[in-house]
Amino acid sequence: MKKSCTMLVSVFLCLLLFGAFLVPATAAEENWTRFRGNPDNIARTDTALPLPDAAVLSYRYSLKASDDWATNVSEPLFYDGHLVIAVGNELLLLDVKGNVANRFALSSLIGYNCRLAIADGKAIVPLSDASVQAVDLEAGNTVWHTQPVVTTDANGATQYHSMQSAIAFDGEYLYVPTVCFDSVTYAPVRGELLCINAQNGDICWTCDHTQGGYNWNGAVVTDGKVVIAGQDGVVSVFDRTNGAVLDRFALSAPVSSLVTYADGSYYTVSTDGVLHSFTVDDAGKVTETGSVPFAYSSTSSPAVFNGKAYVGGLLEVSVDWEHPAKGVFVVIDLAAMRVEKTVETPAEVKSSPLLGVADGVCAYFTCNNYPGALYCFDGNQVQEVYVPAGSDQNYCISSPIASADGIVYYWNDSGALFAIKKAESVMRGDLNGDGKITTLDARLLLRMSVDLDEKPENILLLGDMDENGKITTADARALLRQAVGLK
């Protein structure tokens, strides 16, 4: 009987080595194809994310030198298993280990606060001259490229625009906001909203916004209507097909955040630290349904879940550089329109939160001061999830995103990109990380033992079944016996 079992295992090993019993992965890859991840502009995932005291650095990638203030970096996106990010005049695709899988040249430099979008396999890249370049993420070629946005003021002087807001995509059209700054005061004085055909780059319509334009704003598209707030503090509603203005409604102050949508209501934050809620009827008319002050000021876009809004801001003004201003993170009960929870943060929260809702709600965000860490609010307190070391510490306005496997990505002004993952509890023999011991694990270990597959860094912890400090076919044989229930 012992001889028969040994022969059976040997046959299994041969079959495993050459591909039998291989079960293809069927899990669908989720993508993060716009600034806050979905059409409602609410960054939310039900995948478990790394928690304080249980998070580790998956990889770090240097996007630029820490003293390079001339090179701009975009907010990252995640598509088809790759992180997509623009740096200077390049578009980078990083694999899950932080290696450059591809890089594509852009027509010119990107601008400050560049927020990409991905539409139908194309990276939609706003450039520093307020033109938009669409890059095929497979071939790397430019599919289309719009003309720069240039206007003239009342005196005939040329006004050069930039694109520092989020791009909305409704499956057919892209909605791209622009802003033009006064050359002396640097105040936003004008802007446009462009509707672009995502397939060919044709400009379908534009709407001139002469009272401040759009800076750190972003639209939401529902029921055939484009809803956005701007630097003049006005909520505007447009017909998505022709750009007709359906309504305008003035809020209490300028807006430097996105409009978000949840459960039939719209939400945005004005720069005076007030959350506003409003509805839009079938004709496009805006009705404000409530407002609540929560901070001294804010540029954070509210994330809504289960009747509550999560948002950050500035708690107080700074006295001097040695005493940086404190920030604030709040939870707002939307039914009562009141602040339910207020917690102080180490510095201003300029970022927009990412909600992890796998087990309760954890809100992830960054603060705009050293050390440029990733923070989490768990409903009671704010804790550090990841703190960069040494020269990787710097200011941070990046809003975190998450991939389908629960890795959180963000970058700070040091020029470093961080991929933060859950600290794993390792099961010996579980080579593919699915929490089970199967013949597929034995096949993977066998291939690694004969150098057909690359070994992970923790291979001894995972696959050294006889604990002799080496990975051999004997380990694969022992693992196979365990997988099929043989002792």
C-alpha positions as CSV (number, residue, x, y, z in Angstrom):
1,M,0.0,0.0,0.0
2,K,2.9,2.4,0.9
3,K,4.5,1.7,-2.6
4,S,1.2,2.4,-4.4
5,C,0.7,5.7,-2.5
6,T,4.3,6.8,-3.4
7,M,3.7,6.0,-7.1
8,L,0.4,7.9,-7.0
9,V,2.1,11.0,-5.6
10,S,4.8,10.8,-8.2
11,V,2.2,10.7,-11.0
12,F,0.4,13.6,-9.4
13,L,3.6,15.6,-9.3
14,C,4.3,15.0,-13.0
15,L,0.7,16.1,-13.9
16,L,1.0,19.1,-11.7
17,L,4.3,20.2,-13.2
18,F,3.0,20.2,-16.7
19,G,-0.3,21.9,-16.0
20,A,-3.0,19.3,-15.1
21,F,-5.3,20.4,-12.3
22,L,-4.7,24.0,-13.1
23,V,-7.8,26.0,-12.4
24,P,-7.9,29.4,-14.1
25,A,-8.6,32.4,-11.9
26,T,-12.1,33.7,-12.3
27,A,-12.1,36.7,-10.0
28,A,-13.1,39.9,-11.9
29,E,-10.6,42.7,-11.7
30,E,-12.1,46.0,-10.4
31,N,-10.8,49.2,-11.8
32,W,-10.5,52.7,-10.4
33,T,-11.0,54.8,-13.6
34,R,-11.7,58.3,-12.2
35,F,-10.6,60.6,-9.4
36,R,-13.0,59.1,-6.7
37,G,-13.5,55.8,-8.3
38,N,-17.2,55.8,-9.5
39,P,-19.7,58.0,-11.3
40,D,-21.2,59.2,-7.9
41,N,-17.8,60.6,-6.9
42,I,-17.8,58.6,-3.7
43,A,-14.7,56.6,-3.0
44,R,-15.9,53.4,-1.4
45,T,-15.0,49.7,-1.4
46,D,-16.3,46.6,0.4
47,T,-12.8,45.0,0.1
48,A,-11.0,44.7,3.4
49,L,-8.3,47.4,3.6
50,P,-5.1,47.6,5.7
51,L,-5.8,48.7,9.3
52,P,-3.5,50.5,11.9
53,D,-1.0,48.0,13.4
54,A,-1.8,45.6,10.6
55,A,-0.5,47.4,7.5
56,V,2.8,47.0,5.6
57,L,4.4,48.6,2.6
58,S,3.8,46.5,-0.4
59,Y,6.1,48.6,-2.5
60,R,7.5,52.2,-2.8
61,Y,8.2,53.8,-6.2
62,S,10.1,57.0,-6.7
63,L,8.1,59.2,-9.1
64,K,10.6,62.1,-8.9
65,A,13.3,63.6,-6.7
66,S,12.1,65.1,-3.4
67,D,13.6,68.5,-4.4
68,D,12.1,68.5,-7.9
69,W,9.2,71.0,-7.6
70,A,9.0,71.6,-11.4
71,T,7.7,68.1,-12.3
72,N,4.0,67.5,-11.7
73,V,2.5,64.2,-10.7
74,S,-1.1,63.2,-11.3
75,E,-3.5,61.4,-8.9
76,P,-3.2,57.7,-9.6
77,L,-5.8,55.4,-11.1
78,F,-6.0,51.6,-11.2
79,Y,-6.8,49.7,-14.5
80,D,-6.5,46.1,-15.7
81,G,-4.1,45.2,-12.9
82,H,-1.9,48.2,-13.3
83,L,-1.5,51.5,-11.5
84,V,-1.8,54.4,-14.0
85,I,-0.1,57.7,-13.2
86,A,1.3,60.6,-15.1
87,V,4.6,62.2,-14.2
88,G,6.0,65.2,-16.1
89,N,5.5,64.3,-19.8
90,E,5.1,60.5,-19.3
91,L,2.3,58.1,-18.5
92,L,3.5,55.2,-16.4
93,L,1.9,51.8,-15.9
94,L,3.2,50.0,-12.8
95,D,2.5,46.3,-12.1
96,V,1.4,44.9,-8.7
97,K,5.1,44.7,-7.6
98,G,5.8,48.3,-8.5
99,N,7.8,47.6,-11.7
100,V,7.3,49.7,-14.8
101,A,5.2,47.6,-17.1
102,N,5.0,50.3,-19.7
103,R,5.6,54.0,-20.2
104,F,4.1,56.3,-22.9
105,A,5.2,59.7,-23.9
106,L,2.8,62.6,-23.6
107,S,2.6,65.5,-26.0
108,S,3.6,68.0,-23.3
109,L,3.8,68.3,-19.6
110,I,0.9,67.7,-17.3
111,G,-0.2,70.6,-15.0
112,Y,-0.5,70.9,-11.2
113,N,-3.2,68.8,-9.5
114,C,-3.6,66.7,-12.6
115,R,-6.6,64.3,-12.3
116,L,-6.7,61.6,-15.0
117,A,-9.7,59.5,-16.2
118,I,-9.9,56.3,-18.1
119,A,-12.6,55.8,-20.7
120,D,-13.0,52.7,-22.9
121,G,-9.3,51.6,-22.4
122,K,-8.0,55.1,-23.0
123,A,-6.2,57.3,-20.5
124,I,-7.7,60.8,-20.6
125,V,-4.8,63.1,-19.7
126,P,-5.3,66.9,-19.1
127,L,-2.1,68.7,-20.0
128,S,-0.6,72.0,-18.8
129,D,-1.9,74.0,-21.8
130,A,-5.5,72.9,-21.1
131,S,-5.6,70.4,-23.9
132,V,-6.7,66.8,-23.4
133,Q,-4.7,63.8,-24.8
134,A,-6.3,60.4,-25.1
135,V,-3.8,57.5,-24.9
136,D,-4.6,53.9,-25.7
137,L,-3.4,51.9,-22.7
138,E,-2.6,48.8,-24.8
139,A,-0.8,50.3,-27.8
140,G,0.4,53.6,-26.2
141,N,-0.6,55.6,-29.3
142,T,-2.5,58.9,-29.1
143,V,-6.1,58.3,-30.2
144,W,-7.1,62.0,-30.1
145,H,-5.8,65.3,-28.8
146,T,-7.9,68.4,-28.3
147,Q,-6.8,72.0,-28.8
148,P,-5.7,74.1,-25.8
149,V,-8.3,76.3,-24.1
150,V,-7.5,79.9,-24.6
151,T,-9.8,82.9,-24.2
152,T,-9.6,86.7,-24.0
153,D,-10.8,89.0,-21.3
154,A,-12.9,92.2,-21.7
155,N,-9.8,94.1,-22.6
156,G,-8.7,91.7,-25.3
157,A,-5.9,90.2,-23.2
158,T,-5.1,86.5,-23.7
159,Q,-6.2,84.1,-20.9
160,Y,-4.5,80.8,-20.6
161,H,-6.5,78.0,-18.9
162,S,-5.4,75.0,-16.9
163,M,-7.2,71.8,-15.8
164,Q,-7.1,71.1,-12.1
165,S,-10.4,69.5,-11.6
166,A,-11.8,66.0,-11.9
167,I,-13.1,64.6,-15.2
168,A,-16.5,63.0,-15.3
169,F,-17.4,60.3,-17.8
170,D,-21.0,59.0,-18.5
171,G,-20.1,56.2,-20.9
172,E,-20.3,58.5,-24.0
173,Y,-19.1,62.0,-23.0
174,L,-16.3,63.4,-20.9
175,Y,-16.9,66.6,-18.9
176,V,-13.7,68.5,-18.4
177,P,-13.6,71.7,-16.3
178,T,-11.0,74.5,-16.7
179,V,-9.8,77.5,-14.8
180,C,-7.9,80.7,-15.6
181,F,-6.1,82.6,-12.8
182,D,-5.5,86.3,-12.5
183,S,-1.8,87.0,-13.4
184,V,-1.4,89.3,-10.4
185,T,-3.7,88.0,-7.6
186,Y,-3.7,84.4,-8.7
187,A,-7.4,84.3,-8.0
188,P,-9.6,82.1,-10.3
189,V,-11.4,84.5,-12.6
190,R,-12.7,82.4,-15.4
191,G,-13.2,78.9,-16.7
192,E,-15.1,76.6,-19.1
193,L,-16.8,73.2,-18.9
194,L,-16.0,71.1,-22.0
195,C,-18.1,68.2,-23.2
196,I,-15.9,65.9,-25.2
197,N,-16.9,62.9,-27.3
198,A,-14.8,60.1,-25.6
199,Q,-14.5,58.2,-28.9
200,N,-13.1,60.8,-31.2
201,G,-12.3,63.9,-29.1
202,D,-14.8,66.1,-30.7
203,I,-15.9,69.1,-28.6
204,C,-19.7,68.7,-28.4
205,W,-20.3,71.8,-26.4
206,T,-18.7,74.3,-24.0
207,C,-20.1,76.5,-21.4
208,D,-18.1,79.7,-20.4
209,H,-17.9,80.3,-16.7
210,T,-16.9,83.9,-16.4
211,Q,-17.1,84.3,-12.6
212,G,-14.3,82.1,-11.4
213,G,-14.2,78.8,-13.3
214,Y,-13.4,75.4,-11.8
215,N,-10.5,74.7,-9.6
216,W,-10.5,71.3,-7.6
217,N,-14.1,70.8,-8.7
218,G,-15.8,68.0,-10.5
219,A,-19.2,67.1,-11.9
220,V,-21.6,64.2,-11.3
221,V,-23.9,63.1,-14.2
222,T,-27.4,61.8,-13.4
223,D,-30.6,61.5,-15.3
224,G,-29.2,63.3,-18.3
225,K,-28.0,66.3,-16.3
226,V,-24.5,67.5,-15.5
227,V,-24.3,69.0,-12.0
228,I,-21.2,70.9,-10.9
229,A,-20.3,73.7,-8.5
230,G,-17.6,76.3,-9.2
231,Q,-15.3,78.9,-7.7
232,D,-18.1,81.5,-7.6
233,G,-20.0,79.2,-5.2
234,V,-22.7,78.5,-7.8
235,V,-24.2,75.1,-8.5
236,S,-24.9,74.8,-12.2
237,V,-27.1,72.2,-13.9
238,F,-26.6,71.5,-17.6
239,D,-28.3,69.3,-20.2
240,R,-25.7,66.6,-21.0
241,T,-26.5,66.6,-24.7
242,N,-26.4,70.2,-25.6
243,G,-25.0,72.1,-22.6
244,A,-28.2,74.1,-22.1
245,V,-28.2,75.7,-18.6
246,L,-31.1,74.3,-16.7
247,D,-30.6,76.1,-13.4
248,R,-28.0,77.9,-11.2
249,F,-28.1,78.2,-7.5
250,A,-25.7,80.2,-5.2
251,L,-24.2,78.6,-2.1
252,S,-22.6,80.4,0.9
253,A,-19.0,80.6,-0.5
254,P,-16.8,79.4,-3.3
255,V,-16.5,75.6,-3.9
256,S,-13.2,73.7,-4.3
257,S,-14.6,70.2,-4.1
258,L,-16.6,67.8,-6.2
259,V,-20.3,67.3,-6.2
260,T,-21.2,63.8,-4.9
261,Y,-24.5,61.9,-5.3
262,A,-26.2,59.4,-3.0
263,D,-29.8,58.3,-2.5
264,G,-31.4,61.0,-4.6
265,S,-29.5,63.9,-3.1
266,Y,-26.4,65.9,-4.1
267,Y,-23.7,67.0,-1.7
268,T,-20.8,69.5,-1.9
269,V,-18.5,71.5,0.4
270,S,-17.9,75.2,0.2
271,T,-14.5,76.6,1.1
272,D,-16.0,78.2,4.4
273,G,-16.2,74.6,5.8
274,V,-19.9,74.1,5.1
275,L,-21.5,70.9,3.8
276,H,-24.5,71.6,1.5
277,S,-27.2,69.1,0.4
278,F,-29.6,69.8,-2.4
279,T,-31.9,68.0,-4.9
280,V,-32.4,68.5,-8.6
281,D,-35.8,67.9,-10.1
282,D,-36.7,66.5,-13.5
283,A,-36.5,70.0,-15.0
284,G,-33.1,70.6,-13.5
285,K,-34.2,73.0,-10.8
286,V,-31.9,73.1,-7.7
287,T,-33.4,73.1,-4.2
288,E,-31.1,73.3,-1.2
289,T,-32.3,70.9,1.5
290,G,-29.8,71.6,4.2
291,S,-26.4,72.9,5.2
292,V,-24.1,72.4,8.2
293,P,-20.8,74.1,9.2
294,F,-18.0,71.7,10.3
295,A,-14.7,73.4,9.7
296,Y,-12.9,76.7,9.4
297,S,-12.4,75.8,5.7
298,S,-12.4,72.8,3.4
299,T,-11.4,71.5,0.0
300,S,-12.4,67.9,0.7
301,S,-15.1,66.1,-1.2
302,P,-17.7,64.4,1.0
303,A,-18.0,60.6,0.9
304,V,-21.5,59.4,1.8
305,F,-22.5,56.0,3.1
306,N,-25.6,54.8,5.0
307,G,-27.0,58.3,5.6
308,K,-23.7,59.8,6.8
309,A,-21.1,62.0,5.2
310,Y,-17.4,61.7,5.9
311,V,-15.3,64.8,5.2
312,G,-12.2,66.6,6.3
313,G,-10.9,70.2,6.5
314,L,-9.0,72.8,8.4
315,L,-9.8,73.3,12.1
316,E,-8.0,76.6,12.7
317,V,-5.6,78.9,10.9
318,S,-1.8,78.5,11.5
319,V,0.0,80.9,13.8
320,D,3.4,80.4,12.2
321,W,5.4,77.7,10.4
322,E,6.6,76.2,13.7
323,H,3.0,75.7,14.9
324,P,1.1,74.2,11.9
325,A,-2.6,74.5,11.9
326,K,-4.7,71.5,13.1
327,G,-7.0,69.7,10.8
328,V,-10.4,68.1,11.4
329,F,-12.3,65.1,10.3
330,V,-16.0,64.8,10.8
331,V,-19.0,62.5,10.4
332,I,-22.3,64.2,9.6
333,D,-25.7,62.8,10.1
334,L,-27.5,63.7,6.9
335,A,-31.0,63.1,8.1
336,A,-30.6,65.6,11.0
337,M,-28.0,67.6,9.1
338,R,-25.8,67.9,12.2
339,V,-22.2,67.0,13.0
340,E,-22.2,63.6,14.8
341,K,-18.5,63.2,15.4
342,T,-15.5,65.6,15.3
343,V,-11.9,64.5,15.6
344,E,-8.8,66.6,15.4
345,T,-6.2,65.6,12.8
346,P,-2.4,66.5,12.8
347,A,-2.8,68.9,9.9
348,E,-5.4,70.2,7.3
349,V,-7.2,67.4,5.4
350,K,-7.2,68.7,1.9
351,S,-7.7,65.2,0.5
352,S,-11.0,63.4,-0.1
353,P,-11.7,60.3,2.0
354,L,-11.7,56.7,0.8
355,L,-14.3,54.6,2.7
356,G,-13.6,51.0,3.5
357,V,-16.9,49.4,4.4
358,A,-16.1,45.7,4.7
359,D,-16.6,45.6,8.5
360,G,-18.0,48.8,9.7
361,V,-16.7,52.1,8.2
362,C,-13.1,53.1,8.1
363,A,-12.3,56.4,6.3
364,Y,-8.8,56.8,4.9
365,F,-7.2,60.2,4.1
366,T,-4.0,62.2,4.2
367,C,-3.0,65.4,5.9
368,N,-1.1,68.3,4.3
369,N,2.0,68.4,6.5
370,Y,4.9,66.2,7.6
371,P,5.2,63.2,7.8
372,G,2.8,62.7,4.8
373,A,1.2,59.7,6.3
374,L,-1.9,57.7,5.6
375,Y,-4.5,58.0,8.3
376,C,-7.7,56.1,9.1
377,F,-10.7,57.1,11.1
378,D,-12.5,54.0,12.5
379,G,-15.6,55.7,14.0
380,N,-13.9,56.7,17.2
381,Q,-10.4,57.9,16.6
382,V,-7.8,58.8,14.0
383,Q,-4.8,56.5,13.7
384,E,-1.8,56.2,11.5
385,V,-2.0,53.4,9.0
386,Y,1.4,54.0,7.3
387,V,4.1,56.6,8.1
388,P,6.8,57.2,5.5
389,A,10.4,57.0,6.7
390,G,13.3,59.5,6.4
391,S,13.3,61.5,3.2
392,D,10.0,60.1,2.1
393,Q,8.2,62.4,4.6
394,N,6.7,65.5,3.2
395,Y,3.4,67.4,2.7
396,C,0.5,65.6,1.1
397,I,-2.7,66.5,-0.7
398,S,-3.1,63.1,-2.4
399,S,-6.5,61.3,-2.0
400,P,-6.0,57.6,-1.5
401,I,-7.4,55.0,-3.8
402,A,-7.8,51.2,-3.5
403,S,-7.4,48.2,-5.8
404,A,-9.6,45.2,-5.9
405,D,-7.1,43.2,-3.7
406,G,-7.3,45.8,-0.9
407,I,-4.1,47.7,-1.6
408,V,-4.3,51.4,-0.8
409,Y,-2.2,53.8,-3.0
410,Y,-1.2,57.4,-2.5
411,W,1.8,59.7,-2.9
412,N,3.2,62.7,-1.2
413,D,5.4,65.7,-2.1
414,S,8.6,63.7,-1.5
415,G,7.9,62.2,-4.9
416,A,7.4,58.7,-3.6
417,L,4.3,56.6,-4.4
418,F,3.3,54.2,-1.6
419,A,1.3,50.9,-2.0
420,I,0.0,49.8,1.4
421,K,-1.3,46.3,2.0
422,K,-2.7,44.2,4.9
423,A,-0.1,42.5,7.0
424,E,-0.7,38.8,6.2
425,S,-1.2,35.9,8.5
426,V,0.6,33.2,6.5
427,M,-0.7,29.6,6.2
428,R,2.2,27.3,5.4
429,G,1.5,25.7,2.0
430,D,-0.9,28.3,0.8
431,L,1.1,29.4,-2.2
432,N,-1.6,31.2,-4.0
433,G,-3.0,33.0,-0.9
434,D,-6.6,31.8,-1.2
435,G,-6.7,30.5,2.4
436,K,-6.8,26.8,1.4
437,I,-4.3,24.0,0.7
438,T,-5.0,22.5,-2.8
439,T,-3.3,20.7,-5.6
440,L,-2.7,24.1,-7.2
441,D,-0.5,25.1,-4.3
442,A,1.5,21.9,-4.8
443,R,1.9,22.6,-8.5
444,L,3.1,26.1,-7.8
445,L,5.6,24.9,-5.2
446,L,6.9,22.1,-7.6
447,R,7.5,24.6,-10.3
448,M,9.3,26.9,-7.9
449,S,11.4,24.0,-6.6
450,V,12.7,23.4,-10.2
451,D,13.1,27.1,-11.0
452,L,10.3,27.3,-13.5
453,D,8.5,30.0,-11.6
454,E,9.9,33.0,-9.6
455,K,10.0,32.4,-5.8
456,P,8.4,35.1,-3.6
457,E,10.4,36.7,-0.8
458,N,8.6,34.6,1.9
459,I,8.9,31.3,0.1
460,L,10.6,29.5,3.0
461,L,7.7,30.6,5.3
462,L,5.2,29.4,2.7
463,G,6.7,26.3,1.2
464,D,9.5,24.8,3.3
465,M,7.3,21.9,4.4
466,D,10.2,19.9,6.1
467,E,11.7,23.1,7.5
468,N,15.2,22.3,6.3
469,G,15.8,25.9,5.0
470,K,15.5,24.8,1.3
471,I,12.8,24.5,-1.3
472,T,12.9,21.1,-3.0
473,T,10.7,18.7,-4.8
474,A,10.3,16.9,-1.5
475,D,8.5,19.9,-0.2
476,A,6.1,19.8,-3.2
477,R,5.5,16.1,-2.6
478,A,4.7,16.7,1.1
479,L,2.4,19.5,0.2
480,L,0.6,17.4,-2.4
481,R,0.1,14.6,0.1
482,Q,-1.5,17.1,2.4
483,A,-3.7,18.5,-0.3
484,V,-5.1,15.1,-1.3
485,G,-5.4,13.9,2.3
486,L,-2.5,11.4,2.3
487,K,-0.3,11.2,5.4
